[in-house]
Amino acid sequence: MLSKVTHHFLCLPQYPLLKKATTSTGADDVPGFVFEELIELSFVSAAAAEQLADFLSARLARPSGAKAKLKTLKSLDAVARRGSRAFRKRLRELDEVLRAAANTTVKEDALVGNEAHLQIRELAKVGL
């Protein structure tokens, strides 16, 4: 029972880091050290890698602004490129989230334009 409980909370101590990598608050870009920490987290164990993939995919699927989606996709991309195999395997199982992000409709914003939405679509297509 205890191992099952700890399995669900492997990423909990990293929540502030995960939040920095996936929310629209803070800087426009994700700092490089956040990517490194996420990559290291994916190597802790297969369960941690799967939870990380689940968390990032869930954040991507949430209705949020373009800035949050772009930061989440950049984080997914960094961990998928340099993280563990278990992370990539789980991400392949969750590919419908990436497909949905790739098919995001582009609605031009009068103030900012549609560049963020186009970047989201391109990053999501690369992830597929």
MOJO-V64028 format. One line per field, one symbol per residue. ss: DSSP state (H for helix, E for strand, L for the rest). phi: phi as a letter, one per 20 degrees, with the letter a starting at -180 (. if undefined). burial: + if it has 9 or more other C-alpha atoms within 8 Angstrom, else -. Layout:
# MOJO-V64028
ss: ???
phi: ???
burial: ???
This chain:
# MOJO-V64028
ss: LHHHHHHHLLLHHHHHHHHHHHLLLLLLLLLHHHHHHHHHHHLLLHHHHHHHHHHHHHHHHLLLLHHHHHHHHHHHHHHHHHLLHHHHHHHHHLHHHHHHHHLLLLLLELLLELHHHHHHHHHHHHHL
phi: .fffffgfdfegfeggffffecdefnffdefgffgfffffffegaffffffffffffffffffbfffffffffffgfffffceffffffffffdffffffffegfedfefedndffffffffffffff
burial: ------+--++------+-+++++-----+---++--++++++--+-+++++++-++-+++----+++++++++++++++--++-+++-++--++-++++++-+---------+-++++++++++---
